[in-house]
Amino acid sequence: MRTVKQEDQFSNAITQHKELTGSQIKLVKPTAAGKTEVTPPTAAEVITLDPNEDGSLVMSAKLTERAVL
């Protein structure tokens, strides 16, 4: 199982408004692909990155699938 986390809000020290609050990144229907002939892990349907959350599941693999791409 692989997860990813957005650590902080988007920010830029040289702009008038230093931080974009409430920002999220959402990936819809991502695909997992590998360089080998093995069955790739199953990608999550939706991946939402939110700095207020613990993290989002990116992909998972069954015991018969490879977890490394």
N, CA, C and O atoms as a Tripos MOL2 file, in Angstrom:
@<TRIPOS>MOLECULE
protein
  276   275    69     0     0
PROTEIN
NO_CHARGES

@<TRIPOS>ATOM
      1 N           0.8520   -1.1660    0.0000 N.3       1 MET1
      2 CA          0.0000    0.0000    0.0000 C.3       1 MET1
      3 C           0.9050    1.2390    0.0000 C.2       1 MET1
      4 O           1.8530    1.3250    0.7810 O.2       1 MET1
      5 N           0.6050    2.1780   -0.8700 N.am      2 ARG2
      6 CA          1.3760    3.4210   -0.9650 C.3       2 ARG2
      7 C           0.4570    4.6030   -0.6860 C.2       2 ARG2
      8 O          -0.6760    4.6440   -1.1660 O.2       2 ARG2
      9 N           0.9480    5.5580    0.0870 N.am      3 THR3
     10 CA          0.1700    6.7700    0.3680 C.3       3 THR3
     11 C           1.0150    7.9980    0.0580 C.2       3 THR3
     12 O           2.2370    7.9160   -0.0650 O.2       3 THR3
     13 N           0.3390    9.1380   -0.0650 N.am      4 VAL4
     14 CA          1.0050   10.4060   -0.3130 C.3       4 VAL4
     15 C           0.3060   11.4700    0.5210 C.2       4 VAL4
     16 O          -0.8880   11.3550    0.7950 O.2       4 VAL4
     17 N           1.0420   12.5100    0.9290 N.am      5 LYS5
     18 CA          0.4790   13.5480    1.7850 C.3       5 LYS5
     19 C           0.9500   14.9210    1.3240 C.2       5 LYS5
     20 O           2.1140   15.0980    0.9650 O.2       5 LYS5
     21 N           0.0480   15.8820    1.3370 N.am      6 GLN6
     22 CA          0.3970   17.2810    1.0950 C.3       6 GLN6
     23 C           0.7530   17.8700    2.4490 C.2       6 GLN6
     24 O          -0.1050   17.9580    3.3280 O.2       6 GLN6
     25 N           1.9950   18.2730    2.6320 N.am      7 GLU7
     26 CA          2.4790   18.6990    3.9440 C.3       7 GLU7
     27 C           1.8980   20.0340    4.4150 C.2       7 GLU7
     28 O           1.5250   20.1610    5.5810 O.2       7 GLU7
     29 N           1.8190   21.0070    3.5510 N.am      8 ASP8
     30 CA          1.3730   22.3480    3.9300 C.3       8 ASP8
     31 C           0.4740   22.9400    2.8520 C.2       8 ASP8
     32 O           0.3380   22.3880    1.7600 O.2       8 ASP8
     33 N          -0.1350   24.0760    3.1850 N.am      9 GLN9
     34 CA         -0.8820   24.8310    2.1890 C.3       9 GLN9
     35 C           0.0930   25.3710    1.1560 C.2       9 GLN9
     36 O           1.2790   25.5210    1.4470 O.2       9 GLN9
     37 N          -0.3880   25.6660   -0.0450 N.am     10 PHE10
     38 CA          0.4700   26.2940   -1.0510 C.3      10 PHE10
     39 C           0.8280   27.6920   -0.5740 C.2      10 PHE10
     40 O          -0.0240   28.4290   -0.0780 O.2      10 PHE10
     41 N           2.0870   28.0450   -0.7270 N.am     11 SER11
     42 CA          2.5270   29.3610   -0.2690 C.3      11 SER11
     43 C           3.5830   29.9240   -1.2060 C.2      11 SER11
     44 O           4.2300   29.1960   -1.9590 O.2      11 SER11
     45 N           3.7390   31.2610   -1.1380 N.am     12 ASN12
     46 CA          4.7300   31.9650   -1.9330 C.3      12 ASN12
     47 C           5.0990   33.2240   -1.1620 C.2      12 ASN12
     48 O           4.2720   34.1240   -1.0140 O.2      12 ASN12
     49 N           6.3050   33.2950   -0.6800 N.am     13 ALA13
     50 CA          6.7420   34.3840    0.1970 C.3      13 ALA13
     51 C           6.7950   35.7380   -0.4990 C.2      13 ALA13
     52 O           6.7560   36.7660    0.1790 O.2      13 ALA13
     53 N           6.8830   35.7770   -1.8270 N.am     14 ILE14
     54 CA          7.0410   37.0730   -2.5050 C.3      14 ILE14
     55 C           5.7330   37.6430   -3.0560 C.2      14 ILE14
     56 O           5.7550   38.6920   -3.7000 O.2      14 ILE14
     57 N           4.6000   36.9860   -2.8230 N.am     15 THR15
     58 CA          3.3190   37.5060   -3.3090 C.3      15 THR15
     59 C           2.5870   38.2650   -2.2120 C.2      15 THR15
     60 O           2.9370   38.1680   -1.0360 O.2      15 THR15
     61 N           1.5610   39.0260   -2.6100 N.am     16 GLN16
     62 CA          0.7850   39.8140   -1.6430 C.3      16 GLN16
     63 C           0.0830   38.8970   -0.6340 C.2      16 GLN16
     64 O           0.1360   39.1420    0.5710 O.2      16 GLN16
     65 N          -0.5640   37.8550   -1.1240 N.am     17 HIS17
     66 CA         -1.2410   36.8830   -0.2570 C.3      17 HIS17
     67 C          -0.3160   35.6780   -0.1410 C.2      17 HIS17
     68 O          -0.1720   34.9050   -1.0890 O.2      17 HIS17
     69 N           0.2920   35.5240    0.9890 N.am     18 LYS18
     70 CA          1.3850   34.5600    1.1880 C.3      18 LYS18
     71 C           0.9690   33.0930    1.1230 C.2      18 LYS18
     72 O           1.7930   32.2380    0.7970 O.2      18 LYS18
     73 N          -0.2940   32.7830    1.4280 N.am     19 GLU19
     74 CA         -0.7260   31.3920    1.5060 C.3      19 GLU19
     75 C          -2.1050   31.2200    0.8820 C.2      19 GLU19
     76 O          -2.9970   32.0460    1.0770 O.2      19 GLU19
     77 N          -2.2670   30.1350    0.1280 N.am     20 LEU20
     78 CA         -3.5560   29.7790   -0.4530 C.3      20 LEU20
     79 C          -4.2040   28.7730    0.4940 C.2      20 LEU20
     80 O          -3.8490   27.5940    0.4740 O.2      20 LEU20
     81 N          -5.1430   29.2170    1.3180 N.am     21 THR21
     82 CA         -5.7520   28.3360    2.3180 C.3      21 THR21
     83 C          -6.9030   27.5380    1.7090 C.2      21 THR21
     84 O          -7.5940   28.0000    0.8010 O.2      21 THR21
     85 N          -7.0830   26.3520    2.2270 N.am     22 GLY22
     86 CA         -8.1560   25.4850    1.7570 C.3      22 GLY22
     87 C          -7.8500   24.8010    0.4340 C.2      22 GLY22
     88 O          -8.7530   24.2550   -0.2010 O.2      22 GLY22
     89 N          -6.6070   24.8200    0.0130 N.am     23 SER23
     90 CA         -6.2410   24.2450   -1.2870 C.3      23 SER23
     91 C          -6.1550   22.7210   -1.2090 C.2      23 SER23
     92 O          -5.7790   22.1560   -0.1820 O.2      23 SER23
     93 N          -6.5080   22.0780   -2.3070 N.am     24 GLN24
     94 CA         -6.4130   20.6310   -2.4430 C.3      24 GLN24
     95 C          -5.9430   20.3130   -3.8530 C.2      24 GLN24
     96 O          -6.1560   21.0900   -4.7830 O.2      24 GLN24
     97 N          -5.3090   19.1780   -3.9970 N.am     25 ILE25
     98 CA         -4.9950   18.6240   -5.3070 C.3      25 ILE25
     99 C          -5.8020   17.3450   -5.4200 C.2      25 ILE25
    100 O          -5.7640   16.5090   -4.5170 O.2      25 ILE25
    101 N          -6.5360   17.1780   -6.5200 N.am     26 LYS26
    102 CA         -7.3380   15.9720   -6.7080 C.3      26 LYS26
    103 C          -6.9560   15.3270   -8.0350 C.2      26 LYS26
    104 O          -7.0080   15.9660   -9.0860 O.2      26 LYS26
    105 N          -6.5750   14.0630   -7.9760 N.am     27 LEU27
    106 CA         -6.2520   13.2670   -9.1600 C.3      27 LEU27
    107 C          -7.3850   12.2710   -9.3590 C.2      27 LEU27
    108 O          -7.6930   11.4920   -8.4570 O.2      27 LEU27
    109 N          -8.0040   12.2900  -10.5310 N.am     28 VAL28
    110 CA         -9.1540   11.4280  -10.8060 C.3      28 VAL28
    111 C          -8.7700   10.3690  -11.8370 C.2      28 VAL28
    112 O          -8.2190   10.6890  -12.8910 O.2      28 VAL28
    113 N          -9.0620    9.1160  -11.5290 N.am     29 LYS29
    114 CA         -8.7880    7.9530  -12.3740 C.3      29 LYS29
    115 C          -7.3230    7.8400  -12.8000 C.2      29 LYS29
    116 O          -7.0390    7.7440  -13.9940 O.2      29 LYS29
    117 N          -6.3900    7.8500  -11.8460 N.am     30 PRO30
    118 CA         -4.9800    7.6620  -12.2040 C.3      30 PRO30
    119 C          -4.7250    6.2160  -12.6440 C.2      30 PRO30
    120 O          -5.5160    5.3240  -12.3370 O.2      30 PRO30
    121 N          -3.6350    5.9920  -13.3540 N.am     31 THR31
    122 CA         -3.2850    4.6480  -13.8130 C.3      31 THR31
    123 C          -1.8890    4.2840  -13.3220 C.2      31 THR31
    124 O          -0.9890    5.1220  -13.2880 O.2      31 THR31
    125 N          -1.7300    3.0460  -12.9510 N.am     32 ALA32
    126 CA         -0.4160    2.5460  -12.5470 C.3      32 ALA32
    127 C           0.1410    1.7310  -13.7020 C.2      32 ALA32
    128 O          -0.5650    0.9070  -14.2830 O.2      32 ALA32
    129 N           1.3930    1.9570  -14.0320 N.am     33 ALA33
    130 CA          2.0410    1.2080  -15.1080 C.3      33 ALA33
    131 C           3.4580    0.8830  -14.6780 C.2      33 ALA33
    132 O           4.0660    1.6160  -13.8980 O.2      33 ALA33
    133 N           3.9690   -0.1930  -15.1800 N.am     34 GLY34
    134 CA          5.3230   -0.5920  -14.8360 C.3      34 GLY34
    135 C           6.1380   -0.8940  -16.0730 C.2      34 GLY34
    136 O           5.6260   -0.8770  -17.1920 O.2      34 GLY34
    137 N           7.4110   -1.1690  -15.8580 N.am     35 LYS35
    138 CA          8.3230   -1.4840  -16.9580 C.3      35 LYS35
    139 C           8.5040   -2.9850  -17.1310 C.2      35 LYS35
    140 O           9.2930   -3.4190  -17.9700 O.2      35 LYS35
    141 N           7.7850   -3.7820  -16.3470 N.am     36 THR36
    142 CA          7.9240   -5.2320  -16.4270 C.3      36 THR36
    143 C           6.6080   -5.8470  -16.8690 C.2      36 THR36
    144 O           5.6190   -5.1390  -17.0580 O.2      36 THR36
    145 N           6.5930   -7.1390  -17.0320 N.am     37 GLU37
    146 CA          5.4070   -7.8600  -17.5010 C.3      37 GLU37
    147 C           4.4740   -8.2880  -16.3690 C.2      37 GLU37
    148 O           3.4730   -8.9580  -16.6230 O.2      37 GLU37
    149 N           4.7790   -7.9180  -15.1350 N.am     38 VAL38
    150 CA          3.9340   -8.3180  -14.0050 C.3      38 VAL38
    151 C           2.6950   -7.4340  -13.9350 C.2      38 VAL38
    152 O           2.6630   -6.3460  -14.5110 O.2      38 VAL38
    153 N           1.6760   -7.9090  -13.2260 N.am     39 THR39
    154 CA          0.4490   -7.1360  -13.0450 C.3      39 THR39
    155 C           0.7430   -5.9420  -12.1410 C.2      39 THR39
    156 O           1.2340   -6.1260  -11.0270 O.2      39 THR39
    157 N           0.4510   -4.7190  -12.5990 N.am     40 PRO40
    158 CA          0.7400   -3.5450  -11.7630 C.3      40 PRO40
    159 C          -0.2290   -3.4460  -10.5890 C.2      40 PRO40
    160 O          -1.2930   -4.0640  -10.6210 O.2      40 PRO40
    161 N           0.1130   -2.6880   -9.5630 N.am     41 PRO41
    162 CA         -0.7950   -2.4670   -8.4410 C.3      41 PRO41
    163 C          -2.0560   -1.7460   -8.9070 C.2      41 PRO41
    164 O          -2.0730   -1.1520   -9.9850 O.2      41 PRO41
    165 N          -3.0960   -1.7970   -8.1060 N.am     42 THR42
    166 CA         -4.3440   -1.1220   -8.4160 C.3      42 THR42
    167 C          -4.2820    0.3050   -7.8890 C.2      42 THR42
    168 O          -4.0580    0.5330   -6.7010 O.2      42 THR42
    169 N          -4.4840    1.2570   -8.7850 N.am     43 ALA43
    170 CA         -4.4780    2.6740   -8.3870 C.3      43 ALA43
    171 C          -5.8190    3.0380   -7.7670 C.2      43 ALA43
    172 O          -6.8490    2.4680   -8.1290 O.2      43 ALA43
    173 N          -5.8090    3.9850   -6.8350 N.am     44 ALA44
    174 CA         -7.0480    4.4750   -6.2290 C.3      44 ALA44
    175 C          -7.8680    5.2060   -7.2910 C.2      44 ALA44
    176 O          -7.2970    5.8010   -8.2050 O.2      44 ALA44
    177 N          -9.1920    5.1700   -7.1850 N.am     45 GLU45
    178 CA        -10.0680    5.8650   -8.1380 C.3      45 GLU45
    179 C          -9.8640    7.3750   -8.0890 C.2      45 GLU45
    180 O          -9.7890    8.0320   -9.1270 O.2      45 GLU45
    181 N          -9.7750    7.9210   -6.8770 N.am     46 VAL46
    182 CA         -9.5630    9.3550   -6.6760 C.3      46 VAL46
    183 C          -8.5110    9.5280   -5.5970 C.2      46 VAL46
    184 O          -8.5750    8.8820   -4.5510 O.2      46 VAL46
    185 N          -7.5430   10.3980   -5.8480 N.am     47 ILE47
    186 CA         -6.5110   10.7170   -4.8600 C.3      47 ILE47
    187 C          -6.6710   12.2010   -4.5320 C.2      47 ILE47
    188 O          -6.5140   13.0470   -5.4120 O.2      47 ILE47
    189 N          -6.9790   12.5220   -3.2810 N.am     48 THR48
    190 CA         -7.1300   13.9130   -2.8680 C.3      48 THR48
    191 C          -6.0310   14.2500   -1.8730 C.2      48 THR48
    192 O          -5.8890   13.5960   -0.8400 O.2      48 THR48
    193 N          -5.2570   15.2760   -2.1980 N.am     49 LEU49
    194 CA         -4.2000   15.7350   -1.3010 C.3      49 LEU49
    195 C          -4.6840   16.9790   -0.5830 C.2      49 LEU49
    196 O          -4.9870   17.9910   -1.2150 O.2      49 LEU49
    197 N          -4.7570   16.9030    0.7240 N.am     50 ASP50
    198 CA         -5.2630   17.9840    1.5570 C.3      50 ASP50
    199 C          -4.3460   18.0850    2.7730 C.2      50 ASP50
    200 O          -4.1630   17.0950    3.4820 O.2      50 ASP50
    201 N          -3.7620   19.2620    3.0330 N.am     51 PRO51
    202 CA         -2.8260   19.3710    4.1510 C.3      51 PRO51
    203 C          -3.4630   19.1340    5.5200 C.2      51 PRO51
    204 O          -2.7470   18.9500    6.5050 O.2      51 PRO51
    205 N          -4.7880   19.1350    5.5970 N.am     52 ASN52
    206 CA         -5.4730   18.8950    6.8640 C.3      52 ASN52
    207 C          -5.7790   17.4130    7.0850 C.2      52 ASN52
    208 O          -6.3470   17.0460    8.1140 O.2      52 ASN52
    209 N          -5.4100   16.5710    6.1360 N.am     53 GLU53
    210 CA         -5.6690   15.1300    6.2170 C.3      53 GLU53
    211 C          -4.3640   14.3860    6.4960 C.2      53 GLU53
    212 O          -3.2770   14.9350    6.3150 O.2      53 GLU53
    213 N          -4.4810   13.1310    6.9380 N.am     54 ASP54
    214 CA         -3.3000   12.3120    7.2270 C.3      54 ASP54
    215 C          -2.5610   11.8820    5.9780 C.2      54 ASP54
    216 O          -1.3350   11.7740    5.9950 O.2      54 ASP54
    217 N          -3.2710   11.6360    4.9060 N.am     55 GLY55
    218 CA         -2.6750   11.1580    3.6620 C.3      55 GLY55
    219 C          -3.7250   10.4650    2.8320 C.2      55 GLY55
    220 O          -4.8130   10.1730    3.3290 O.2      55 GLY55
    221 N          -3.4220   10.1960    1.5790 N.am     56 SER56
    222 CA         -4.3640    9.5430    0.6760 C.3      56 SER56
    223 C          -3.7370    8.2900    0.0970 C.2      56 SER56
    224 O          -2.5500    8.2680   -0.2290 O.2      56 SER56
    225 N          -4.5450    7.2460   -0.0270 N.am     57 LEU57
    226 CA         -4.1060    6.0120   -0.6480 C.3      57 LEU57
    227 C          -3.8480    6.2650   -2.1250 C.2      57 LEU57
    228 O          -4.7010    6.8230   -2.8160 O.2      57 LEU57
    229 N          -2.6940    5.8640   -2.6110 N.am     58 VAL58
    230 CA         -2.3450    6.0340   -4.0180 C.3      58 VAL58
    231 C          -2.5670    4.7270   -4.7650 C.2      58 VAL58
    232 O          -3.1920    4.7170   -5.8250 O.2      58 VAL58
    233 N          -2.0630    3.6340   -4.2240 N.am     59 MET59
    234 CA         -2.2550    2.3360   -4.8540 C.3      59 MET59
    235 C          -2.0960    1.2370   -3.8240 C.2      59 MET59
    236 O          -1.5050    1.4300   -2.7610 O.2      59 MET59
    237 N          -2.6350    0.0890   -4.1630 N.am     60 SER60
    238 CA         -2.4870   -1.0860   -3.3080 C.3      60 SER60
    239 C          -2.3060   -2.3020   -4.2130 C.2      60 SER60
    240 O          -2.7110   -2.2890   -5.3750 O.2      60 SER60
    241 N          -1.7020   -3.3340   -3.6740 N.am     61 ALA61
    242 CA         -1.4520   -4.5310   -4.4550 C.3      61 ALA61
    243 C          -1.8910   -5.7630   -3.6740 C.2      61 ALA61
    244 O          -1.7400   -5.8290   -2.4540 O.2      61 ALA61
    245 N          -2.4330   -6.7290   -4.3940 N.am     62 LYS62
    246 CA         -2.7690   -8.0210   -3.7940 C.3      62 LYS62
    247 C          -1.4710   -8.8040   -3.6170 C.2      62 LYS62
    248 O          -0.4380   -8.4110   -4.1600 O.2      62 LYS62
    249 N          -1.5050   -9.8780   -2.8840 N.am     63 LEU63
    250 CA         -0.2990  -10.6750   -2.6640 C.3      63 LEU63
    251 C           0.2760  -11.1980   -3.9720 C.2      63 LEU63
    252 O           1.4800  -11.4370   -4.0630 O.2      63 LEU63
    253 N          -0.5760  -11.3800   -5.0020 N.am     64 THR64
    254 CA         -0.1050  -11.9010   -6.2790 C.3      64 THR64
    255 C           0.3540  -10.7960   -7.2390 C.2      64 THR64
    256 O           0.8060  -11.0870   -8.3460 O.2      64 THR64
    257 N           0.2410   -9.5460   -6.8220 N.am     65 GLU65
    258 CA          0.6530   -8.4240   -7.6570 C.3      65 GLU65
    259 C           1.9390   -7.8150   -7.1040 C.2      65 GLU65
    260 O           2.2790   -8.0150   -5.9390 O.2      65 GLU65
    261 N           2.6380   -7.0820   -7.9410 N.am     66 ARG66
    262 CA          3.8580   -6.4210   -7.5170 C.3      66 ARG66
    263 C           3.5280   -5.0690   -6.9460 C.2      66 ARG66
    264 O           2.7080   -4.3520   -7.5200 O.2      66 ARG66
    265 N           4.1350   -4.6860   -5.8330 N.am     67 ALA67
    266 CA          3.9370   -3.3760   -5.2250 C.3      67 ALA67
    267 C           4.9720   -2.3780   -5.6990 C.2      67 ALA67
    268 O           4.8490   -1.1820   -5.4340 O.2      67 ALA67
    269 N           5.9950   -2.8550   -6.4000 N.am     68 VAL68
    270 CA          7.0630   -1.9850   -6.8700 C.3      68 VAL68
    271 C           6.9600   -1.8800   -8.3870 C.2      68 VAL68
    272 O           6.8070   -2.8900   -9.0750 O.2      68 VAL68
    273 N           7.0430   -0.6640   -8.9040 N.am     69 LEU69
    274 CA          6.9690   -0.4750  -10.3610 C.3      69 LEU69
    275 C           8.3280   -0.2220  -10.9320 C.2      69 LEU69
    276 O           8.4650   -0.0390  -12.1410 O.2      69 LEU69
@<TRIPOS>BOND
     1     1     2 1
     2     2     3 1
     3     3     4 2
     4     3     5 am
     5     5     6 1
     6     6     7 1
     7     7     8 2
     8     7     9 am
     9     9    10 1
    10    10    11 1
    11    11    12 2
    12    11    13 am
    13    13    14 1
    14    14    15 1
    15    15    16 2
    16    15    17 am
    17    17    18 1
    18    18    19 1
    19    19    20 2
    20    19    21 am
    21    21    22 1
    22    22    23 1
    23    23    24 2
    24    23    25 am
    25    25    26 1
    26    26    27 1
    27    27    28 2
    28    27    29 am
    29    29    30 1
    30    30    31 1
    31    31    32 2
    32    31    33 am
    33    33    34 1
    34    34    35 1
    35    35    36 2
    36    35    37 am
    37    37    38 1
    38    38    39 1
    39    39    40 2
    40    39    41 am
    41    41    42 1
    42    42    43 1
    43    43    44 2
    44    43    45 am
    45    45    46 1
    46    46    47 1
    47    47    48 2
    48    47    49 am
    49    49    50 1
    50    50    51 1
    51    51    52 2
    52    51    53 am
    53    53    54 1
    54    54    55 1
    55    55    56 2
    56    55    57 am
    57    57    58 1
    58    58    59 1
    59    59    60 2
    60    59    61 am
    61    61    62 1
    62    62    63 1
    63    63    64 2
    64    63    65 am
    65    65    66 1
    66    66    67 1
    67    67    68 2
    68    67    69 am
    69    69    70 1
    70    70    71 1
    71    71    72 2
    72    71    73 am
    73    73    74 1
    74    74    75 1
    75    75    76 2
    76    75    77 am
    77    77    78 1
    78    78    79 1
    79    79    80 2
    80    79    81 am
    81    81    82 1
    82    82    83 1
    83    83    84 2
    84    83    85 am
    85    85    86 1
    86    86    87 1
    87    87    88 2
    88    87    89 am
    89    89    90 1
    90    90    91 1
    91    91    92 2
    92    91    93 am
    93    93    94 1
    94    94    95 1
    95    95    96 2
    96    95    97 am
    97    97    98 1
    98    98    99 1
    99    99   100 2
   100    99   101 am
   101   101   102 1
   102   102   103 1
   103   103   104 2
   104   103   105 am
   105   105   106 1
   106   106   107 1
   107   107   108 2
   108   107   109 am
   109   109   110 1
   110   110   111 1
   111   111   112 2
   112   111   113 am
   113   113   114 1
   114   114   115 1
   115   115   116 2
   116   115   117 am
   117   117   118 1
   118   118   119 1
   119   119   120 2
   120   119   121 am
   121   121   122 1
   122   122   123 1
   123   123   124 2
   124   123   125 am
   125   125   126 1
   126   126   127 1
   127   127   128 2
   128   127   129 am
   129   129   130 1
   130   130   131 1
   131   131   132 2
   132   131   133 am
   133   133   134 1
   134   134   135 1
   135   135   136 2
   136   135   137 am
   137   137   138 1
   138   138   139 1
   139   139   140 2
   140   139   141 am
   141   141   142 1
   142   142   143 1
   143   143   144 2
   144   143   145 am
   145   145   146 1
   146   146   147 1
   147   147   148 2
   148   147   149 am
   149   149   150 1
   150   150   151 1
   151   151   152 2
   152   151   153 am
   153   153   154 1
   154   154   155 1
   155   155   156 2
   156   155   157 am
   157   157   158 1
   158   158   159 1
   159   159   160 2
   160   159   161 am
   161   161   162 1
   162   162   163 1
   163   163   164 2
   164   163   165 am
   165   165   166 1
   166   166   167 1
   167   167   168 2
   168   167   169 am
   169   169   170 1
   170   170   171 1
   171   171   172 2
   172   171   173 am
   173   173   174 1
   174   174   175 1
   175   175   176 2
   176   175   177 am
   177   177   178 1
   178   178   179 1
   179   179   180 2
   180   179   181 am
   181   181   182 1
   182   182   183 1
   183   183   184 2
   184   183   185 am
   185   185   186 1
   186   186   187 1
   187   187   188 2
   188   187   189 am
   189   189   190 1
   190   190   191 1
   191   191   192 2
   192   191   193 am
   193   193   194 1
   194   194   195 1
   195   195   196 2
   196   195   197 am
   197   197   198 1
   198   198   199 1
   199   199   200 2
   200   199   201 am
   201   201   202 1
   202   202   203 1
   203   203   204 2
   204   203   205 am
   205   205   206 1
   206   206   207 1
   207   207   208 2
   208   207   209 am
   209   209   210 1
   210   210   211 1
   211   211   212 2
   212   211   213 am
   213   213   214 1
   214   214   215 1
   215   215   216 2
   216   215   217 am
   217   217   218 1
   218   218   219 1
   219   219   220 2
   220   219   221 am
   221   221   222 1
   222   222   223 1
   223   223   224 2
   224   223   225 am
   225   225   226 1
   226   226   227 1
   227   227   228 2
   228   227   229 am
   229   229   230 1
   230   230   231 1
   231   231   232 2
   232   231   233 am
   233   233   234 1
   234   234   235 1
   235   235   236 2
   236   235   237 am
   237   237   238 1
   238   238   239 1
   239   239   240 2
   240   239   241 am
   241   241   242 1
   242   242   243 1
   243   243   244 2
   244   243   245 am
   245   245   246 1
   246   246   247 1
   247   247   248 2
   248   247   249 am
   249   249   250 1
   250   250   251 1
   251   251   252 2
   252   251   253 am
   253   253   254 1
   254   254   255 1
   255   255   256 2
   256   255   257 am
   257   257   258 1
   258   258   259 1
   259   259   260 2
   260   259   261 am
   261   261   262 1
   262   262   263 1
   263   263   264 2
   264   263   265 am
   265   265   266 1
   266   266   267 1
   267   267   268 2
   268   267   269 am
   269   269   270 1
   270   270   271 1
   271   271   272 2
   272   271   273 am
   273   273   274 1
   274   274   275 1
   275   275   276 2
@<TRIPOS>SUBSTRUCTURE
     1 MET1         2 RESIDUE 1 A MET
     2 ARG2         6 RESIDUE 1 A ARG
     3 THR3        10 RESIDUE 1 A THR
     4 VAL4        14 RESIDUE 1 A VAL
     5 LYS5        18 RESIDUE 1 A LYS
     6 GLN6        22 RESIDUE 1 A GLN
     7 GLU7        26 RESIDUE 1 A GLU
     8 ASP8        30 RESIDUE 1 A ASP
     9 GLN9        34 RESIDUE 1 A GLN
    10 PHE10       38 RESIDUE 1 A PHE
    11 SER11       42 RESIDUE 1 A SER
    12 ASN12       46 RESIDUE 1 A ASN
    13 ALA13       50 RESIDUE 1 A ALA
    14 ILE14       54 RESIDUE 1 A ILE
    15 THR15       58 RESIDUE 1 A THR
    16 GLN16       62 RESIDUE 1 A GLN
    17 HIS17       66 RESIDUE 1 A HIS
    18 LYS18       70 RESIDUE 1 A LYS
    19 GLU19       74 RESIDUE 1 A GLU
    20 LEU20       78 RESIDUE 1 A LEU
    21 THR21       82 RESIDUE 1 A THR
    22 GLY22       86 RESIDUE 1 A GLY
    23 SER23       90 RESIDUE 1 A SER
    24 GLN24       94 RESIDUE 1 A GLN
    25 ILE25       98 RESIDUE 1 A ILE
    26 LYS26      102 RESIDUE 1 A LYS
    27 LEU27      106 RESIDUE 1 A LEU
    28 VAL28      110 RESIDUE 1 A VAL
    29 LYS29      114 RESIDUE 1 A LYS
    30 PRO30      118 RESIDUE 1 A PRO
    31 THR31      122 RESIDUE 1 A THR
    32 ALA32      126 RESIDUE 1 A ALA
    33 ALA33      130 RESIDUE 1 A ALA
    34 GLY34      134 RESIDUE 1 A GLY
    35 LYS35      138 RESIDUE 1 A LYS
    36 THR36      142 RESIDUE 1 A THR
    37 GLU37      146 RESIDUE 1 A GLU
    38 VAL38      150 RESIDUE 1 A VAL
    39 THR39      154 RESIDUE 1 A THR
    40 PRO40      158 RESIDUE 1 A PRO
    41 PRO41      162 RESIDUE 1 A PRO
    42 THR42      166 RESIDUE 1 A THR
    43 ALA43      170 RESIDUE 1 A ALA
    44 ALA44      174 RESIDUE 1 A ALA
    45 GLU45      178 RESIDUE 1 A GLU
    46 VAL46      182 RESIDUE 1 A VAL
    47 ILE47      186 RESIDUE 1 A ILE
    48 THR48      190 RESIDUE 1 A THR
    49 LEU49      194 RESIDUE 1 A LEU
    50 ASP50      198 RESIDUE 1 A ASP
    51 PRO51      202 RESIDUE 1 A PRO
    52 ASN52      206 RESIDUE 1 A ASN
    53 GLU53      210 RESIDUE 1 A GLU
    54 ASP54      214 RESIDUE 1 A ASP
    55 GLY55      218 RESIDUE 1 A GLY
    56 SER56      222 RESIDUE 1 A SER
    57 LEU57      226 RESIDUE 1 A LEU
    58 VAL58      230 RESIDUE 1 A VAL
    59 MET59      234 RESIDUE 1 A MET
    60 SER60      238 RESIDUE 1 A SER
    61 ALA61      242 RESIDUE 1 A ALA
    62 LYS62      246 RESIDUE 1 A LYS
    63 LEU63      250 RESIDUE 1 A LEU
    64 THR64      254 RESIDUE 1 A THR
    65 GLU65      258 RESIDUE 1 A GLU
    66 ARG66      262 RESIDUE 1 A ARG
    67 ALA67      266 RESIDUE 1 A ALA
    68 VAL68      270 RESIDUE 1 A VAL
    69 LEU69      274 RESIDUE 1 A LEU
